Amino acid sequence: MQDKTIQPACVTETHLLFLDALRLTGLTNMYGARPYIQKAFNGMDDRTASKILAYWMASFEERHPDPDSEARQ
């Protein structure tokens, strides 16, 4: 059983949806997404933007399961 990633209090569904959409645009490698978060959310500080991005990355597979992964098991 996989442990669920604990969502920091500063992370909202809006942040996660923003990052999902940013990923789909292909505008940036997601490791470089922090400045996009800061700009989109009114100059958010580095630390908070980093927490949001880290959570988004850590929880991506949990939030977007690969439908083919069950068939491979």
CHARMM internal coordinates of N, CA and C (Angstrom, degrees):
IC EDIT
DIST 1 N 1 CA 1.4570
DIST 1 CA 1 C 1.5285
ANGL 1 N 1 CA 1 C 109.07
DIST 1 C 2 N 1.3136
ANGL 1 CA 1 C 2 N 115.41
DIHE 1 N 1 CA 1 C 2 N 133.06
DIST 2 N 2 CA 1.4630
ANGL 1 C 2 N 2 CA 120.41
DIHE 1 CA 1 C 2 N 2 CA -177.78
DIST 2 CA 2 C 1.5225
ANGL 2 N 2 CA 2 C 110.30
DIHE 1 C 2 N 2 CA 2 C -86.77
DIST 2 C 3 N 1.3558
ANGL 2 CA 2 C 3 N 116.24
DIHE 2 N 2 CA 2 C 3 N 135.64
DIST 3 N 3 CA 1.4613
ANGL 2 C 3 N 3 CA 120.34
DIHE 2 CA 2 C 3 N 3 CA 176.35
DIST 3 CA 3 C 1.5098
ANGL 3 N 3 CA 3 C 109.53
DIHE 2 C 3 N 3 CA 3 C -71.57
DIST 3 C 4 N 1.3331
ANGL 3 CA 3 C 4 N 115.92
DIHE 3 N 3 CA 3 C 4 N 139.92
DIST 4 N 4 CA 1.4568
ANGL 3 C 4 N 4 CA 119.89
DIHE 3 CA 3 C 4 N 4 CA 175.94
DIST 4 CA 4 C 1.5257
ANGL 4 N 4 CA 4 C 108.74
DIHE 3 C 4 N 4 CA 4 C -77.12
DIST 4 C 5 N 1.2963
ANGL 4 CA 4 C 5 N 115.78
DIHE 4 N 4 CA 4 C 5 N 139.63
DIST 5 N 5 CA 1.4519
ANGL 4 C 5 N 5 CA 121.66
DIHE 4 CA 4 C 5 N 5 CA 176.02
DIST 5 CA 5 C 1.5226
ANGL 5 N 5 CA 5 C 107.72
DIHE 4 C 5 N 5 CA 5 C -72.82
DIST 5 C 6 N 1.3147
ANGL 5 CA 5 C 6 N 116.89
DIHE 5 N 5 CA 5 C 6 N 132.29
DIST 6 N 6 CA 1.4644
ANGL 5 C 6 N 6 CA 121.31
DIHE 5 CA 5 C 6 N 6 CA -178.21
DIST 6 CA 6 C 1.5194
ANGL 6 N 6 CA 6 C 109.30
DIHE 5 C 6 N 6 CA 6 C -81.11
DIST 6 C 7 N 1.3225
ANGL 6 CA 6 C 7 N 115.40
DIHE 6 N 6 CA 6 C 7 N 125.06
DIST 7 N 7 CA 1.4600
ANGL 6 C 7 N 7 CA 121.81
DIHE 6 CA 6 C 7 N 7 CA -177.97
DIST 7 CA 7 C 1.5202
ANGL 7 N 7 CA 7 C 110.73
DIHE 6 C 7 N 7 CA 7 C -81.70
DIST 7 C 8 N 1.3374
ANGL 7 CA 7 C 8 N 117.76
DIHE 7 N 7 CA 7 C 8 N 120.71
DIST 8 N 8 CA 1.4668
ANGL 7 C 8 N 8 CA 120.27
DIHE 7 CA 7 C 8 N 8 CA 176.15
DIST 8 CA 8 C 1.5339
ANGL 8 N 8 CA 8 C 110.60
DIHE 7 C 8 N 8 CA 8 C -62.52
DIST 8 C 9 N 1.3177
ANGL 8 CA 8 C 9 N 115.78
DIHE 8 N 8 CA 8 C 9 N 151.28
DIST 9 N 9 CA 1.4654
ANGL 8 C 9 N 9 CA 121.05
DIHE 8 CA 8 C 9 N 9 CA -178.20
DIST 9 CA 9 C 1.5301
ANGL 9 N 9 CA 9 C 112.56
DIHE 8 C 9 N 9 CA 9 C -60.33
DIST 9 C 10 N 1.3182
ANGL 9 CA 9 C 10 N 117.69
DIHE 9 N 9 CA 9 C 10 N -26.95
DIST 10 N 10 CA 1.4698
ANGL 9 C 10 N 10 CA 120.95
DIHE 9 CA 9 C 10 N 10 CA -177.13
DIST 10 CA 10 C 1.5325
ANGL 10 N 10 CA 10 C 112.77
DIHE 9 C 10 N 10 CA 10 C -76.95
DIST 10 C 11 N 1.3187
ANGL 10 CA 10 C 11 N 118.10
DIHE 10 N 10 CA 10 C 11 N -12.14
DIST 11 N 11 CA 1.4646
ANGL 10 C 11 N 11 CA 121.80
DIHE 10 CA 10 C 11 N 11 CA -176.25
DIST 11 CA 11 C 1.5263
ANGL 11 N 11 CA 11 C 109.98
DIHE 10 C 11 N 11 CA 11 C -91.05
DIST 11 C 12 N 1.3323
ANGL 11 CA 11 C 12 N 115.47
DIHE 11 N 11 CA 11 C 12 N 127.20
DIST 12 N 12 CA 1.4604
ANGL 11 C 12 N 12 CA 120.30
DIHE 11 CA 11 C 12 N 12 CA 177.91
DIST 12 CA 12 C 1.5296
ANGL 12 N 12 CA 12 C 110.14
DIHE 11 C 12 N 12 CA 12 C -115.01
DIST 12 C 13 N 1.3013
ANGL 12 CA 12 C 13 N 115.62
DIHE 12 N 12 CA 12 C 13 N 165.83
DIST 13 N 13 CA 1.4686
ANGL 12 C 13 N 13 CA 120.70
DIHE 12 CA 12 C 13 N 13 CA 175.90
DIST 13 CA 13 C 1.5290
ANGL 13 N 13 CA 13 C 110.06
DIHE 12 C 13 N 13 CA 13 C -60.57
DIST 13 C 14 N 1.3146
ANGL 13 CA 13 C 14 N 117.58
DIHE 13 N 13 CA 13 C 14 N -34.02
DIST 14 N 14 CA 1.4680
ANGL 13 C 14 N 14 CA 121.87
DIHE 13 CA 13 C 14 N 14 CA 178.01
DIST 14 CA 14 C 1.5216
ANGL 14 N 14 CA 14 C 110.42
DIHE 13 C 14 N 14 CA 14 C -60.71
DIST 14 C 15 N 1.3289
ANGL 14 CA 14 C 15 N 116.98
DIHE 14 N 14 CA 14 C 15 N -42.80
DIST 15 N 15 CA 1.4669
ANGL 14 C 15 N 15 CA 120.44
DIHE 14 CA 14 C 15 N 15 CA 177.85
DIST 15 CA 15 C 1.5290
ANGL 15 N 15 CA 15 C 110.61
DIHE 14 C 15 N 15 CA 15 C -61.24
DIST 15 C 16 N 1.3264
ANGL 15 CA 15 C 16 N 116.65
DIHE 15 N 15 CA 15 C 16 N -45.34
DIST 16 N 16 CA 1.4629
ANGL 15 C 16 N 16 CA 120.74
DIHE 15 CA 15 C 16 N 16 CA -177.66
DIST 16 CA 16 C 1.5233
ANGL 16 N 16 CA 16 C 111.28
DIHE 15 C 16 N 16 CA 16 C -65.28
DIST 16 C 17 N 1.3135
ANGL 16 CA 16 C 17 N 116.94
DIHE 16 N 16 CA 16 C 17 N -41.85
DIST 17 N 17 CA 1.4677
ANGL 16 C 17 N 17 CA 120.56
DIHE 16 CA 16 C 17 N 17 CA 178.36
DIST 17 CA 17 C 1.5256
ANGL 17 N 17 CA 17 C 111.02
DIHE 16 C 17 N 17 CA 17 C -65.55
DIST 17 C 18 N 1.3182
ANGL 17 CA 17 C 18 N 116.52
DIHE 17 N 17 CA 17 C 18 N -38.48
DIST 18 N 18 CA 1.4638
ANGL 17 C 18 N 18 CA 120.52
DIHE 17 CA 17 C 18 N 18 CA 176.83
DIST 18 CA 18 C 1.5242
ANGL 18 N 18 CA 18 C 110.03
DIHE 17 C 18 N 18 CA 18 C -59.83
DIST 18 C 19 N 1.3195
ANGL 18 CA 18 C 19 N 116.74
DIHE 18 N 18 CA 18 C 19 N -47.42
DIST 19 N 19 CA 1.4638
ANGL 18 C 19 N 19 CA 120.32
DIHE 18 CA 18 C 19 N 19 CA -178.52
DIST 19 CA 19 C 1.5287
ANGL 19 N 19 CA 19 C 111.85
DIHE 18 C 19 N 19 CA 19 C -67.97
DIST 19 C 20 N 1.3237
ANGL 19 CA 19 C 20 N 117.30
DIHE 19 N 19 CA 19 C 20 N -36.73
DIST 20 N 20 CA 1.4708
ANGL 19 C 20 N 20 CA 120.02
DIHE 19 CA 19 C 20 N 20 CA 174.72
DIST 20 CA 20 C 1.5296
ANGL 20 N 20 CA 20 C 110.16
DIHE 19 C 20 N 20 CA 20 C -59.00
DIST 20 C 21 N 1.3337
ANGL 20 CA 20 C 21 N 115.58
DIHE 20 N 20 CA 20 C 21 N -45.28
DIST 21 N 21 CA 1.4692
ANGL 20 C 21 N 21 CA 120.53
DIHE 20 CA 20 C 21 N 21 CA -179.16
DIST 21 CA 21 C 1.5309
ANGL 21 N 21 CA 21 C 110.79
DIHE 20 C 21 N 21 CA 21 C -67.08
DIST 21 C 22 N 1.3267
ANGL 21 CA 21 C 22 N 116.80
DIHE 21 N 21 CA 21 C 22 N -41.06
DIST 22 N 22 CA 1.4652
ANGL 21 C 22 N 22 CA 120.82
DIHE 21 CA 21 C 22 N 22 CA 178.22
DIST 22 CA 22 C 1.5266
ANGL 22 N 22 CA 22 C 110.28
DIHE 21 C 22 N 22 CA 22 C -60.37
DIST 22 C 23 N 1.3027
ANGL 22 CA 22 C 23 N 116.58
DIHE 22 N 22 CA 22 C 23 N -42.88
DIST 23 N 23 CA 1.4712
ANGL 22 C 23 N 23 CA 120.86
DIHE 22 CA 22 C 23 N 23 CA 178.52
DIST 23 CA 23 C 1.5225
ANGL 23 N 23 CA 23 C 110.69
DIHE 22 C 23 N 23 CA 23 C -59.22
DIST 23 C 24 N 1.3183
ANGL 23 CA 23 C 24 N 116.70
DIHE 23 N 23 CA 23 C 24 N -43.81
DIST 24 N 24 CA 1.4623
ANGL 23 C 24 N 24 CA 120.72
DIHE 23 CA 23 C 24 N 24 CA -178.30
DIST 24 CA 24 C 1.5298
ANGL 24 N 24 CA 24 C 112.65
DIHE 23 C 24 N 24 CA 24 C -65.46
DIST 24 C 25 N 1.3266
ANGL 24 CA 24 C 25 N 117.37
DIHE 24 N 24 CA 24 C 25 N -27.52
DIST 25 N 25 CA 1.4691
ANGL 24 C 25 N 25 CA 119.54
DIHE 24 CA 24 C 25 N 25 CA 179.55
DIST 25 CA 25 C 1.5162
ANGL 25 N 25 CA 25 C 111.74
DIHE 24 C 25 N 25 CA 25 C -70.87
DIST 25 C 26 N 1.3400
ANGL 25 CA 25 C 26 N 117.20
DIHE 25 N 25 CA 25 C 26 N -27.47
DIST 26 N 26 CA 1.4562
ANGL 25 C 26 N 26 CA 120.54
DIHE 25 CA 25 C 26 N 26 CA -176.19
DIST 26 CA 26 C 1.5230
ANGL 26 N 26 CA 26 C 112.70
DIHE 25 C 26 N 26 CA 26 C 73.22
DIST 26 C 27 N 1.3173
ANGL 26 CA 26 C 27 N 117.02
DIHE 26 N 26 CA 26 C 27 N 11.48
DIST 27 N 27 CA 1.4623
ANGL 26 C 27 N 27 CA 122.90
DIHE 26 CA 26 C 27 N 27 CA -177.32
DIST 27 CA 27 C 1.5270
ANGL 27 N 27 CA 27 C 112.55
DIHE 26 C 27 N 27 CA 27 C -63.03
DIST 27 C 28 N 1.3301
ANGL 27 CA 27 C 28 N 116.25
DIHE 27 N 27 CA 27 C 28 N -33.34
DIST 28 N 28 CA 1.4660
ANGL 27 C 28 N 28 CA 120.24
DIHE 27 CA 27 C 28 N 28 CA -177.92
DIST 28 CA 28 C 1.5130
ANGL 28 N 28 CA 28 C 109.95
DIHE 27 C 28 N 28 CA 28 C -146.84
DIST 28 C 29 N 1.3120
ANGL 28 CA 28 C 29 N 115.42
DIHE 28 N 28 CA 28 C 29 N 153.99
DIST 29 N 29 CA 1.4512
ANGL 28 C 29 N 29 CA 120.93
DIHE 28 CA 28 C 29 N 29 CA 167.08
DIST 29 CA 29 C 1.5244
ANGL 29 N 29 CA 29 C 104.65
DIHE 28 C 29 N 29 CA 29 C -66.55
DIST 29 C 30 N 1.2956
ANGL 29 CA 29 C 30 N 119.14
DIHE 29 N 29 CA 29 C 30 N 136.32
DIST 30 N 30 CA 1.4593
ANGL 29 C 30 N 30 CA 120.46
DIHE 29 CA 29 C 30 N 30 CA -173.56
DIST 30 CA 30 C 1.5264
ANGL 30 N 30 CA 30 C 113.40
DIHE 29 C 30 N 30 CA 30 C -65.92
DIST 30 C 31 N 1.3163
ANGL 30 CA 30 C 31 N 118.34
DIHE 30 N 30 CA 30 C 31 N -18.51
DIST 31 N 31 CA 1.4629
ANGL 30 C 31 N 31 CA 119.30
DIHE 30 CA 30 C 31 N 31 CA 173.55
DIST 31 CA 31 C 1.5302
ANGL 31 N 31 CA 31 C 110.40
DIHE 30 C 31 N 31 CA 31 C -66.70
DIST 31 C 32 N 1.3104
ANGL 31 CA 31 C 32 N 117.41
DIHE 31 N 31 CA 31 C 32 N -20.26
DIST 32 N 32 CA 1.4618
ANGL 31 C 32 N 32 CA 122.51
DIHE 31 CA 31 C 32 N 32 CA 178.64
DIST 32 CA 32 C 1.5126
ANGL 32 N 32 CA 32 C 113.32
DIHE 31 C 32 N 32 CA 32 C -102.72
DIST 32 C 33 N 1.3233
ANGL 32 CA 32 C 33 N 117.68
DIHE 32 N 32 CA 32 C 33 N 20.76
DIST 33 N 33 CA 1.4663
ANGL 32 C 33 N 33 CA 121.28
DIHE 32 CA 32 C 33 N 33 CA -174.13
DIST 33 CA 33 C 1.5286
ANGL 33 N 33 CA 33 C 114.52
DIHE 32 C 33 N 33 CA 33 C -82.08
DIST 33 C 34 N 1.3154
ANGL 33 CA 33 C 34 N 117.95
DIHE 33 N 33 CA 33 C 34 N -14.15
DIST 34 N 34 CA 1.4734
ANGL 33 C 34 N 34 CA 119.54
DIHE 33 CA 33 C 34 N 34 CA -175.64
DIST 34 CA 34 C 1.5295
ANGL 34 N 34 CA 34 C 113.09
DIHE 33 C 34 N 34 CA 34 C -54.41
DIST 34 C 35 N 1.3409
ANGL 34 CA 34 C 35 N 120.63
DIHE 34 N 34 CA 34 C 35 N -45.99
DIST 35 N 35 CA 1.4733
ANGL 34 C 35 N 35 CA 118.84
DIHE 34 CA 34 C 35 N 35 CA 179.14
DIST 35 CA 35 C 1.5377
ANGL 35 N 35 CA 35 C 112.80
DIHE 34 C 35 N 35 CA 35 C -62.36
DIST 35 C 36 N 1.3166
ANGL 35 CA 35 C 36 N 117.00
DIHE 35 N 35 CA 35 C 36 N -31.29
DIST 36 N 36 CA 1.4645
ANGL 35 C 36 N 36 CA 120.32
DIHE 35 CA 35 C 36 N 36 CA 177.71
DIST 36 CA 36 C 1.5258
ANGL 36 N 36 CA 36 C 110.62
DIHE 35 C 36 N 36 CA 36 C -67.49
DIST 36 C 37 N 1.3136
ANGL 36 CA 36 C 37 N 116.42
DIHE 36 N 36 CA 36 C 37 N -38.89
DIST 37 N 37 CA 1.4679
ANGL 36 C 37 N 37 CA 120.53
DIHE 36 CA 36 C 37 N 37 CA 176.52
DIST 37 CA 37 C 1.5203
ANGL 37 N 37 CA 37 C 109.24
DIHE 36 C 37 N 37 CA 37 C -63.25
DIST 37 C 38 N 1.3221
ANGL 37 CA 37 C 38 N 115.89
DIHE 37 N 37 CA 37 C 38 N -47.24
DIST 38 N 38 CA 1.4624
ANGL 37 C 38 N 38 CA 120.37
DIHE 37 CA 37 C 38 N 38 CA -177.54
DIST 38 CA 38 C 1.5259
ANGL 38 N 38 CA 38 C 111.39
DIHE 37 C 38 N 38 CA 38 C -60.82
DIST 38 C 39 N 1.3100
ANGL 38 CA 38 C 39 N 116.55
DIHE 38 N 38 CA 38 C 39 N -41.97
DIST 39 N 39 CA 1.4645
ANGL 38 C 39 N 39 CA 119.80
DIHE 38 CA 38 C 39 N 39 CA -179.69
DIST 39 CA 39 C 1.5284
ANGL 39 N 39 CA 39 C 111.07
DIHE 38 C 39 N 39 CA 39 C -69.71
DIST 39 C 40 N 1.3256
ANGL 39 CA 39 C 40 N 116.74
DIHE 39 N 39 CA 39 C 40 N -43.89
DIST 40 N 40 CA 1.4604
ANGL 39 C 40 N 40 CA 120.63
DIHE 39 CA 39 C 40 N 40 CA -177.22
DIST 40 CA 40 C 1.5267
ANGL 40 N 40 CA 40 C 112.52
DIHE 39 C 40 N 40 CA 40 C -67.26
DIST 40 C 41 N 1.3226
ANGL 40 CA 40 C 41 N 116.13
DIHE 40 N 40 CA 40 C 41 N -28.96
DIST 41 N 41 CA 1.4632
ANGL 40 C 41 N 41 CA 120.02
DIHE 40 CA 40 C 41 N 41 CA -177.50
DIST 41 CA 41 C 1.5242
ANGL 41 N 41 CA 41 C 111.32
DIHE 40 C 41 N 41 CA 41 C -112.87
DIST 41 C 42 N 1.3239
ANGL 41 CA 41 C 42 N 114.44
DIHE 41 N 41 CA 41 C 42 N 48.91
DIST 42 N 42 CA 1.4696
ANGL 41 C 42 N 42 CA 123.36
DIHE 41 CA 41 C 42 N 42 CA 170.15
DIST 42 CA 42 C 1.5217
ANGL 42 N 42 CA 42 C 115.13
DIHE 41 C 42 N 42 CA 42 C 54.01
DIST 42 C 43 N 1.3190
ANGL 42 CA 42 C 43 N 116.21
DIHE 42 N 42 CA 42 C 43 N 52.30
DIST 43 N 43 CA 1.4516
ANGL 42 C 43 N 43 CA 119.38
DIHE 42 CA 42 C 43 N 43 CA 173.64
DIST 43 CA 43 C 1.5155
ANGL 43 N 43 CA 43 C 114.55
DIHE 42 C 43 N 43 CA 43 C 69.67
DIST 43 C 44 N 1.3044
ANGL 43 CA 43 C 44 N 116.85
DIHE 43 N 43 CA 43 C 44 N 33.49
DIST 44 N 44 CA 1.4633
ANGL 43 C 44 N 44 CA 121.83
DIHE 43 CA 43 C 44 N 44 CA 178.42
DIST 44 CA 44 C 1.5363
ANGL 44 N 44 CA 44 C 109.85
DIHE 43 C 44 N 44 CA 44 C -51.25
DIST 44 C 45 N 1.3277
ANGL 44 CA 44 C 45 N 116.40
DIHE 44 N 44 CA 44 C 45 N 146.63
DIST 45 N 45 CA 1.4636
ANGL 44 C 45 N 45 CA 120.09
DIHE 44 CA 44 C 45 N 45 CA -178.85
DIST 45 CA 45 C 1.5377
ANGL 45 N 45 CA 45 C 111.04
DIHE 44 C 45 N 45 CA 45 C -69.56
DIST 45 C 46 N 1.3369
ANGL 45 CA 45 C 46 N 115.35
DIHE 45 N 45 CA 45 C 46 N 158.28
DIST 46 N 46 CA 1.4668
ANGL 45 C 46 N 46 CA 122.65
DIHE 45 CA 45 C 46 N 46 CA -177.15
DIST 46 CA 46 C 1.5216
ANGL 46 N 46 CA 46 C 113.04
DIHE 45 C 46 N 46 CA 46 C -56.18
DIST 46 C 47 N 1.3122
ANGL 46 CA 46 C 47 N 115.70
DIHE 46 N 46 CA 46 C 47 N -45.56
DIST 47 N 47 CA 1.4728
ANGL 46 C 47 N 47 CA 120.11
DIHE 46 CA 46 C 47 N 47 CA -175.79
DIST 47 CA 47 C 1.5260
ANGL 47 N 47 CA 47 C 111.99
DIHE 46 C 47 N 47 CA 47 C -61.96
DIST 47 C 48 N 1.3232
ANGL 47 CA 47 C 48 N 117.22
DIHE 47 N 47 CA 47 C 48 N -45.67
DIST 48 N 48 CA 1.4632
ANGL 47 C 48 N 48 CA 120.72
DIHE 47 CA 47 C 48 N 48 CA -179.57
DIST 48 CA 48 C 1.5193
ANGL 48 N 48 CA 48 C 110.45
DIHE 47 C 48 N 48 CA 48 C -66.79
DIST 48 C 49 N 1.3296
ANGL 48 CA 48 C 49 N 116.88
DIHE 48 N 48 CA 48 C 49 N -44.08
DIST 49 N 49 CA 1.4640
ANGL 48 C 49 N 49 CA 120.68
DIHE 48 CA 48 C 49 N 49 CA 178.61
DIST 49 CA 49 C 1.5232
ANGL 49 N 49 CA 49 C 110.61
DIHE 48 C 49 N 49 CA 49 C -60.54
DIST 49 C 50 N 1.3172
ANGL 49 CA 49 C 50 N 116.94
DIHE 49 N 49 CA 49 C 50 N -38.81
DIST 50 N 50 CA 1.4615
ANGL 49 C 50 N 50 CA 120.96
DIHE 49 CA 49 C 50 N 50 CA 178.57
DIST 50 CA 50 C 1.5217
ANGL 50 N 50 CA 50 C 111.44
DIHE 49 C 50 N 50 CA 50 C -66.42
DIST 50 C 51 N 1.3226
ANGL 50 CA 50 C 51 N 117.56
DIHE 50 N 50 CA 50 C 51 N -39.92
DIST 51 N 51 CA 1.4676
ANGL 50 C 51 N 51 CA 121.26
DIHE 50 CA 50 C 51 N 51 CA 177.47
DIST 51 CA 51 C 1.5242
ANGL 51 N 51 CA 51 C 111.06
DIHE 50 C 51 N 51 CA 51 C -62.86
DIST 51 C 52 N 1.3244
ANGL 51 CA 51 C 52 N 115.42
DIHE 51 N 51 CA 51 C 52 N -43.14
DIST 52 N 52 CA 1.4676
ANGL 51 C 52 N 52 CA 120.26
DIHE 51 CA 51 C 52 N 52 CA 179.75
DIST 52 CA 52 C 1.5210
ANGL 52 N 52 CA 52 C 110.14
DIHE 51 C 52 N 52 CA 52 C -62.47
DIST 52 C 53 N 1.3245
ANGL 52 CA 52 C 53 N 116.19
DIHE 52 N 52 CA 52 C 53 N -47.64
DIST 53 N 53 CA 1.4592
ANGL 52 C 53 N 53 CA 120.58
DIHE 52 CA 52 C 53 N 53 CA -179.22
DIST 53 CA 53 C 1.5269
ANGL 53 N 53 CA 53 C 111.11
DIHE 52 C 53 N 53 CA 53 C -63.82
DIST 53 C 54 N 1.3159
ANGL 53 CA 53 C 54 N 117.43
DIHE 53 N 53 CA 53 C 54 N -42.96
DIST 54 N 54 CA 1.4679
ANGL 53 C 54 N 54 CA 121.18
DIHE 53 CA 53 C 54 N 54 CA -179.97
DIST 54 CA 54 C 1.5300
ANGL 54 N 54 CA 54 C 110.56
DIHE 53 C 54 N 54 CA 54 C -61.78
DIST 54 C 55 N 1.3203
ANGL 54 CA 54 C 55 N 116.76
DIHE 54 N 54 CA 54 C 55 N -42.63
DIST 55 N 55 CA 1.4669
ANGL 54 C 55 N 55 CA 119.49
DIHE 54 CA 54 C 55 N 55 CA 178.65
DIST 55 CA 55 C 1.5267
ANGL 55 N 55 CA 55 C 110.37
DIHE 54 C 55 N 55 CA 55 C -66.03
DIST 55 C 56 N 1.3210
ANGL 55 CA 55 C 56 N 116.67
DIHE 55 N 55 CA 55 C 56 N -43.65
DIST 56 N 56 CA 1.4656
ANGL 55 C 56 N 56 CA 120.10
DIHE 55 CA 55 C 56 N 56 CA 179.35
DIST 56 CA 56 C 1.5239
ANGL 56 N 56 CA 56 C 110.08
DIHE 55 C 56 N 56 CA 56 C -56.72
DIST 56 C 57 N 1.3270
ANGL 56 CA 56 C 57 N 116.73
DIHE 56 N 56 CA 56 C 57 N -45.75
DIST 57 N 57 CA 1.4677
ANGL 56 C 57 N 57 CA 120.77
DIHE 56 CA 56 C 57 N 57 CA -180.00
DIST 57 CA 57 C 1.5251
ANGL 57 N 57 CA 57 C 111.51
DIHE 56 C 57 N 57 CA 57 C -65.21
DIST 57 C 58 N 1.3255
ANGL 57 CA 57 C 58 N 116.75
DIHE 57 N 57 CA 57 C 58 N -45.92
DIST 58 N 58 CA 1.4663
ANGL 57 C 58 N 58 CA 120.84
DIHE 57 CA 57 C 58 N 58 CA -176.61
DIST 58 CA 58 C 1.5198
ANGL 58 N 58 CA 58 C 112.58
DIHE 57 C 58 N 58 CA 58 C -66.66
DIST 58 C 59 N 1.3233
ANGL 58 CA 58 C 59 N 116.74
DIHE 58 N 58 CA 58 C 59 N -29.60
DIST 59 N 59 CA 1.4621
ANGL 58 C 59 N 59 CA 120.29
DIHE 58 CA 58 C 59 N 59 CA -174.77
DIST 59 CA 59 C 1.5297
ANGL 59 N 59 CA 59 C 113.22
DIHE 58 C 59 N 59 CA 59 C -102.80
DIST 59 C 60 N 1.3223
ANGL 59 CA 59 C 60 N 117.63
DIHE 59 N 59 CA 59 C 60 N 1.92
DIST 60 N 60 CA 1.4645
ANGL 59 C 60 N 60 CA 120.04
DIHE 59 CA 59 C 60 N 60 CA -173.45
DIST 60 CA 60 C 1.5261
ANGL 60 N 60 CA 60 C 112.23
DIHE 59 C 60 N 60 CA 60 C -56.76
DIST 60 C 61 N 1.3201
ANGL 60 CA 60 C 61 N 117.48
DIHE 60 N 60 CA 60 C 61 N -52.30
DIST 61 N 61 CA 1.4598
ANGL 60 C 61 N 61 CA 120.09
DIHE 60 CA 60 C 61 N 61 CA -177.73
DIST 61 CA 61 C 1.5232
ANGL 61 N 61 CA 61 C 112.02
DIHE 60 C 61 N 61 CA 61 C -64.48
DIST 61 C 62 N 1.3125
ANGL 61 CA 61 C 62 N 116.49
DIHE 61 N 61 CA 61 C 62 N -33.69
DIST 62 N 62 CA 1.4614
ANGL 61 C 62 N 62 CA 121.67
DIHE 61 CA 61 C 62 N 62 CA 178.11
DIST 62 CA 62 C 1.5361
ANGL 62 N 62 CA 62 C 110.31
DIHE 61 C 62 N 62 CA 62 C -66.08
DIST 62 C 63 N 1.3272
ANGL 62 CA 62 C 63 N 115.94
DIHE 62 N 62 CA 62 C 63 N -39.94
DIST 63 N 63 CA 1.4593
ANGL 62 C 63 N 63 CA 120.88
DIHE 62 CA 62 C 63 N 63 CA -178.25
DIST 63 CA 63 C 1.5209
ANGL 63 N 63 CA 63 C 112.87
DIHE 62 C 63 N 63 CA 63 C -83.59
DIST 63 C 64 N 1.3398
ANGL 63 CA 63 C 64 N 116.74
DIHE 63 N 63 CA 63 C 64 N -22.55
DIST 64 N 64 CA 1.4689
ANGL 63 C 64 N 64 CA 122.64
DIHE 63 CA 63 C 64 N 64 CA -178.87
DIST 64 CA 64 C 1.5216
ANGL 64 N 64 CA 64 C 109.51
DIHE 63 C 64 N 64 CA 64 C -130.13
DIST 64 C 65 N 1.3282
ANGL 64 CA 64 C 65 N 116.74
DIHE 64 N 64 CA 64 C 65 N 69.95
DIST 65 N 65 CA 1.4691
ANGL 64 C 65 N 65 CA 118.21
DIHE 64 CA 64 C 65 N 65 CA -177.33
DIST 65 CA 65 C 1.5309
ANGL 65 N 65 CA 65 C 111.30
DIHE 64 C 65 N 65 CA 65 C -64.27
DIST 65 C 66 N 1.3153
ANGL 65 CA 65 C 66 N 114.95
DIHE 65 N 65 CA 65 C 66 N 144.97
DIST 66 N 66 CA 1.4495
ANGL 65 C 66 N 66 CA 121.79
DIHE 65 CA 65 C 66 N 66 CA 177.51
DIST 66 CA 66 C 1.5311
ANGL 66 N 66 CA 66 C 107.93
DIHE 65 C 66 N 66 CA 66 C -79.34
DIST 66 C 67 N 1.3350
ANGL 66 CA 66 C 67 N 118.00
DIHE 66 N 66 CA 66 C 67 N 115.66
DIST 67 N 67 CA 1.4736
ANGL 66 C 67 N 67 CA 119.50
DIHE 66 CA 66 C 67 N 67 CA -176.97
DIST 67 CA 67 C 1.5265
ANGL 67 N 67 CA 67 C 112.52
DIHE 66 C 67 N 67 CA 67 C -62.88
DIST 67 C 68 N 1.3133
ANGL 67 CA 67 C 68 N 117.65
DIHE 67 N 67 CA 67 C 68 N -22.71
DIST 68 N 68 CA 1.4665
ANGL 67 C 68 N 68 CA 120.82
DIHE 67 CA 67 C 68 N 68 CA 179.90
DIST 68 CA 68 C 1.5256
ANGL 68 N 68 CA 68 C 112.53
DIHE 67 C 68 N 68 CA 68 C -82.16
DIST 68 C 69 N 1.3318
ANGL 68 CA 68 C 69 N 118.10
DIHE 68 N 68 CA 68 C 69 N -14.58
DIST 69 N 69 CA 1.4662
ANGL 68 C 69 N 69 CA 120.35
DIHE 68 CA 68 C 69 N 69 CA -175.49
DIST 69 CA 69 C 1.5240
ANGL 69 N 69 CA 69 C 111.64
DIHE 68 C 69 N 69 CA 69 C -66.47
DIST 69 C 70 N 1.3168
ANGL 69 CA 69 C 70 N 119.07
DIHE 69 N 69 CA 69 C 70 N -33.20
DIST 70 N 70 CA 1.4584
ANGL 69 C 70 N 70 CA 121.47
DIHE 69 CA 69 C 70 N 70 CA 178.56
DIST 70 CA 70 C 1.5250
ANGL 70 N 70 CA 70 C 110.86
DIHE 69 C 70 N 70 CA 70 C -68.05
DIST 70 C 71 N 1.3223
ANGL 70 CA 70 C 71 N 116.46
DIHE 70 N 70 CA 70 C 71 N -35.11
DIST 71 N 71 CA 1.4567
ANGL 70 C 71 N 71 CA 120.20
DIHE 70 CA 70 C 71 N 71 CA -179.51
DIST 71 CA 71 C 1.5177
ANGL 71 N 71 CA 71 C 111.58
DIHE 70 C 71 N 71 CA 71 C -68.80
DIST 71 C 72 N 1.3489
ANGL 71 CA 71 C 72 N 117.71
DIHE 71 N 71 CA 71 C 72 N -26.47
DIST 72 N 72 CA 1.4562
ANGL 71 C 72 N 72 CA 121.62
DIHE 71 CA 71 C 72 N 72 CA -178.84
DIST 72 CA 72 C 1.5233
ANGL 72 N 72 CA 72 C 112.19
DIHE 71 C 72 N 72 CA 72 C -82.68
DIST 72 C 73 N 1.3122
ANGL 72 CA 72 C 73 N 118.43
DIHE 72 N 72 CA 72 C 73 N -14.98
DIST 73 N 73 CA 1.4661
ANGL 72 C 73 N 73 CA 120.75
DIHE 72 CA 72 C 73 N 73 CA -176.13
DIST 73 CA 73 C 1.5043
ANGL 73 N 73 CA 73 C 112.29
DIHE 72 C 73 N 73 CA 73 C -83.37
END
COOR INIT
IC SEED 1 N 1 CA 1 C
IC BUILD
